[in-house]
C-alpha cells in the first residue's frame, strides 16, 4: 500500500501548505536533514516541558510516598524495606537512611522501582529532582518513540512530527513524567513493544514474499515457517519489561500475540497459501515461542535483587510451595507464593478514594486526579503574588487532545472496517490493550491517570484523522481541511500553554487555578 502524500500526485492541485511542506523536503539532502531535525526538536520540547522546575515541590507527591522510599531502599538493599511511621517528613528533610532491613510488602514488580532508584543514585536520594529524573527521561523518550512508530508506519516526517508533538504537549503525559510513579515507565515499554511489532511486520512481509518466490508451486497448500524474526523477539523482551513494571503488561503480551497471528494469517492469504488459517496457527506457535519465553526471562530477571538476598518480604529460607511447586527451588516457591498474594491484593482492591475513577468514565474525562495542592500567603516561601500563591498538580489531559482523540479513535475503527489498513489495526490494538482490560474491574480502585498508557495511541489515531481531514473530505476542499487541521493544532498548543502551570505545580493565583476547573468533578 502506498503511503505517498496526495499532494505529490499530479491530479491534485497543491495548496500553499503543501508547497511549504514540499519546500522543506524538496531535496534528498533536505529530507535527510528533517528526518533527524524534526524528532530532535520535538524531543527537546518534550524534555524542556518535563524537566523545567521538576524538583518543585520538594515534597512527596501523591503515591510518591510509596514509590520513592521503596525505590531507594530497593536500590540500596536489593528489595524494598519497611520505613518507620511518618517517615515522609524525615525523608524530605534529607534523612533518607532510616529504613530497616526488614522486607516491605509491595504489590508491583521491581523494574519501575529500580529505574526510579537509578535516578536517585545519580543525583542523591535527598533531591526531589533525583526522585523524578528517571520519570522525566522515560517520559521524554516515549515522545521520541511515538515519532519512530509514526514514521515507521507512514514514512511521513510531517505525520510523525504531529503525532509526537501532540504527545509532547499532552497533559497527563507531562504530569506522569514529572512525578515518580510507575505508569510512565509502563507506557514507555508498551510503545517500545509496538514499535518492534511494526518493524517485525515490515520485515516479515518482505521475507514471506521472498520465501514464496522460491517455492515451485505458486499456490502451495502450506507456506514457509519463519523463525528469523528478531524484532518479534525484541517485542517479547519489551513486553516482559512492561510486565515487570506493572502486571497490566500481561494484557500487552496477549494483544500483540493476537495481532501477530491475525496479521500473519492475512499475509499468508494474500500470497496465495491455500491452508492459510491453519498455516497462520503453525506460524503462531513459533511466534509464541519467540515472544513468551523471553518475556518471562526478562520479568524474572528483574526479581534478581529479591531472589539473591534473604531480607525481602516472604523471602524465607523455608520453601512455601505445595504440590508440583515443590519441584522448584525454595526461593522460586516463595516467589510464586508472593505472586499469589499480590494477585489477591489487586483483584480485591476496593478501598474508597476521593479521586478514584472507573474505566467507563475515562473517555469523558470526568475525574482527573489531583496529585498536589498547596497555598502560600504573599511573602511565604518566596510567593510574590499579591493575593497569595496556589500550587497544584492536576493530571488532566489537554481536554481538546483527549476528547478529539476519543472521537478520532471511533473514526479510525470505522475506517478500519471500510479499508482494512493494518496500521489502523495496530493503533486500535494498542488502545484495546491499554483500556479494555480495565473495564473488567468496575469495582476496583483505579484512577484516570492510568490513561497515560493510552495517550500515545490516541495521538496516533488523532493524527490519522487530521491527515485525512487535510487531504480533503466531503463538504470541504483540501485547502479548507488543511486550514482546519492547522488551526486545531494551534489551539492545542494554546490550551497546553494555559494548563502547563497547573500540570507543573508552578505558583499561580487562586483565581487562575479556578479557571482550570471546567467541570465540577475536576475539583
Secondary structure, 3 states (H helix, E strand, C coil): CCCCCHHHCCCCCCCHHHHHHHHHCCCHHHHHHHHHHHHHHHHHHHHHHHHCCCCCCCCCCCCHHHHHHHHHHHHHHCCCECCCCCHHHHHHCCCCCCCCCCECCCCCCCHHHHHHHHHHHHHCCCCHHHHHHHHHHHHHHHHHHHHHHHHHHHCCHHHHHHHHHHHHCCHHHHHHCCCCCCHHHHHHHHHHHHHHHHHHHHHHHHHHHHHHHCCCCCCCCCCCCCCCCHHHHHHHHHHHHHHCCCCCHHHHHHHHHHHHHHHHHHHHHHCCCCCHHHHHHHHHHHHHHHHHHHHHHHHHHCCHHHHCCCCCCCCCCCCCCCHHHHHCCHHHHHHHHHHHHHHHHHHCCCCCCCCCCCHHHHCCCCCCCEEEEEEECCCHHHCCCCCCEEEEEECCCCHHHHHHHHHHHHHHHHHHHHHCCHHHHHHHHHHHHHHHHHHHCCCCCCCHHHHHHHHHHHHHHHHHHHHHHHCCCCCCCHHHHHHHHHHHHHHHHHHHHHHHHHHCCCCECHHHHHCCCCCHHHC
